[in-house]
């Protein structure tokens, strides 16, 4: 977990240093998932289970419901990762005639979702702090720097990439979570 925390701090404090470093490391899709995304998704899910056990637990609320809510939390983040990779590929092909490699798309999406992961963790611990989602706007800056470091886009070309991917990175996890929660109506 020390390595994950170092990467998060570097990405949030100095993204212009972090993105080139991530590109030099050159992790494959599975490595980024295993070494960065899965642990953050797991922490968010476990904290969601604990939060619901503490604040929403009563005799008519069985433990399996808590576990399903944690799995929904994890599943929504995982599905968002793959959906956003597909959206990135389509955007880059249609707008810039660039076909991103799996490595590039997994780096941009995996590390670009760091704010979403942190916000899911924060709202799992403190659900009344939903206003923290305003910090999500920092994702636009992370993607702005990533556009140069990963895809070599010029300043005047980055607008559609940054606005489009920021929008989708904000909407997709919330929509997927809502859909998955809607698929379990008896567990509300």
N, C-alpha and C positions, 0 to 999 in steps of 0.2 A: 504493500500500500504506500510505502514511502515514494516509490517511483511515480505512482499515480498522482500523489499530492504534489510532487515536484513539477510534473507536467502541467497540472492544473494551474499552479502558481505562475509558472513560466508563461503559459498561454494567456492568463488574465493580466499579468503584469507587463510582459514584453512579447506581444504576438509577432512582432517583426523579427524577433530572434527565434521564437518557437516554431513557426511554420517551416522555415528553411531547415531547422534541425529535424523536424518530423519527416521532411522529404529525404534528408540524408539517411535517416534510420531506415526508411523504405519498408515499413511493415506491410505485410499482406493483410487482406480483409480479415482473415481468421485471427491473426495476431493482434490486431487492433481491438477486435471484439473480446478476445480472451484477456488481454493485458490491460485494457482500459475501459471498454464499455460494459462488459459483463459485471465487473466488480461494482461499478457505479450503479448499474441497474439493480443489482442484488442488494446493495445498501439501501437504495430507495424503497425496494419492495419490503425488505425486512423492517425498515422504519415505519412503513405504512401499516404493516401487521401490528407492530408494537403500539403505534398511535391509536389504531382502532381498538386494540385490546384494552388500552388504558381508558380511553375517552368514550367508547361506544359499547363497552361490554356490559351485558346484562344477561340474566338466565335464558332469555328467549333468543339470544344471539350466539349460536354455537361457534366453536373454534374453526370448523371447516369453512365457515363464511369468511373469517379473517384470512385464512390461507388463500381462498379464491380471490379475495380483493388484492392480496399481495401478488398473486400470479397475473391478475389483470394489469396491475401496475407494471410488472416486468414485461409482460407481453406487449403492452402498448408501446413501451420504449423500444423493444426489439423490433417490432413491426415498423415503427417509425424509421428506424435506422435503414432498413431495406427499402422502404417506400421512398425515402429521401434520396437514396443512392439512385434509384430509377428516375426520379424527378430531375436530379442533377444531370444525369446522362442525357435525358431528353432536352433539357434547357441548353446544355453546352452544344449538342449537335444541331439543334434548330437555330439558335441565335449566333453561335460563334464558329460553327463548322469544326468543332473540336470534339473528338471522341475521347472522353477521359478514360484512363486505364482504371482497372479495379482498385489498384493501389491508390491512385489519386483520389478517386471518389470515396474510398473508405477513409482516407486521411482527412479529407475535407468534412465529411459527414460525421465520422467518429469523434474527431476533436472539436468540430464545430458545434456539436450537441452538448458540449461541456456545460454551457449555461442552463440548458434544459435539464440535464441531469442534476445539477446543483439546485435548481428550482424545485424539481420533483422531490429531492431529498429534503429541502427546507420546508416545503408545504406538507410533507409527510410528518415531519416533526412538529411543525407549528401551522396547522391548517388555517388559522385566523390571519396569518401573514401573507395572504394572497396578493397583497399590494407589492410584494417583492418581484412580481412578474414584470415590473417596470424595468428591472435590470436586464431583462431579456434583450433590450435594445442594443446592448453591448455586442450581441451576436453580429449585428451589421458591421461593426468595426472589425471583428475577427474575420468575417468573410471578405471584407475589403482587403485586408492584408493577405489573406489566403489566395485571393484572385491573382495577385502579383506573384506570390511565391510559388504557388502550385501550377497555375495555368498561364503565367506570363502575360496576363491581360494588362493593357495600358490603362492609364487613369480614366480616359474618356470612354473606355469600353466596359468598365466594371459596373456601371449603374444597374443594368438589367439583372446581372448576376447577383449583385448584393441585395437589391430589393426583392427579387423573385425568391432567392433561397432563404432570405431572412423571413419573408412571409410564410413560405412553406415550412420552415423549421419551427415556426411559432404555431402554426395551425395544425399540422399533421399529428404531432403527439397528443394534442388535446382532443382532436376529432377521433383518433384511433382509440384513445382511452374512453371517450364517450360511447363509441360504438361497442366496444368490449363490455363496458358496464351495462349498456342496454341489452346485451345478449344474455345477461344474468339477472333478469328482473326479479326472480324469487329470492335473490340474495341481497336485496337492497335494505 
